[in-house]
Amino acid sequence: NNGNANVLLDNVDLINNEVKAGNGGAVANIDSRTFVLKDSVISGNSASKNGETGGNGGAVYNTSNGTTSIINALAYNNKTEGLGGAIYTASDMTITDSDFGIDKDGNQSLNYHKTDVQNDIYIDGENTKLEFVTNTNNTIQSGIAGDGQFIKTGAGILNLNGDNKDFTGLLSVNSGNLIYTADNSNTFVSGNVNIGQN
């Protein structure tokens, strides 16, 4: 899309889309002024590589310097050969009141990147900020990765599960609660953690 576009996808389900030898199985937000995906199901999308390039963002690929927001979404069963099972972002992004790796019935339905590694969100670049706002109770079931900044805000609870060992960036909990339950399939982040700091 071009740099002057304002994109609103409201109550639009992104289901079973595929991009071969490219990025963003359902959406590639490259250069919009604003991009909002709201009240949507994001499921069954995939992206594949072309040799060693592409294949990032099984469902959503974001490199836009504009304002990018996902609100009240349900993202599950997406996959990519590259990075970011459901979402790959190399630019700032806000996700609000959304769940990852859980289907409509509340059952586990993971997202995968690198073909078979569980992952919901990949944040690329140490200056890239992903703000995750929870007003009630939300879940990241397949884990996060990358070297960017993950900032939890909102008064609600975020349940962080899955494989998080490949997240080497900064995890900040500025408000609300982050619940992490350790077991054999859940690994905590490898980067730094800040609690209650902006």
JOWORA-V849107 format. One line per field, one symbol per residue. ss: DSSP state (H for helix, E for strand, - for the rest). phi: phi as a letter, one per 40 degrees, with the letter a starting at -180 (. if undefined). psi: psi as a letter, one per 20 degrees, with the letter a starting at -180 (. if undefined). A space follows every 50 residues. Layout:
BEGIN
ss = ???
phi = ???
psi = ???
END
This chain:
BEGIN
ss = -----EEEEE---EE--EE-------EEE----EEEEEEEEEE--EE-EE --EE-----EEE----EEEEEEEEEE--EE------EEE---EEEE--EE -E-----E---EE---EE--EEE-----EEEEE---EEEE---EEE--EE EEE---EEEE--E---E--EEEE---EEEE--E--EE----EEEE---
phi = .ccccbbbbbfbcbbfcabbfabgdbabccaccbbbbbfbbbagcabbcb gbbggcgdbbbbbccccbbbbfbbbafbaaccbgdbbbbbbdabbbfbbb gbcdcgccacbbbfgbbcacbbbbhcccbbcbcbcbabbbccgbahbcbb bcbgccbbcbbgcbcccbcbbbbcagbbbbbcaccbbcccccbbbgbc
psi = qriipopoopkopnplqppplaqnhhpongkqgqppoqlqpoqjqqpqrn djrajqnhgpppjpjappppplqooqkqqqhcqnggpppjqqqppplqqp jpahjjqpnqqqrkgkpppgppoopiippopopohdorpohirqrajapo oprqiapoooaaojhjojbpopnhrbqpppopahipqrqiaqpppkq.
END
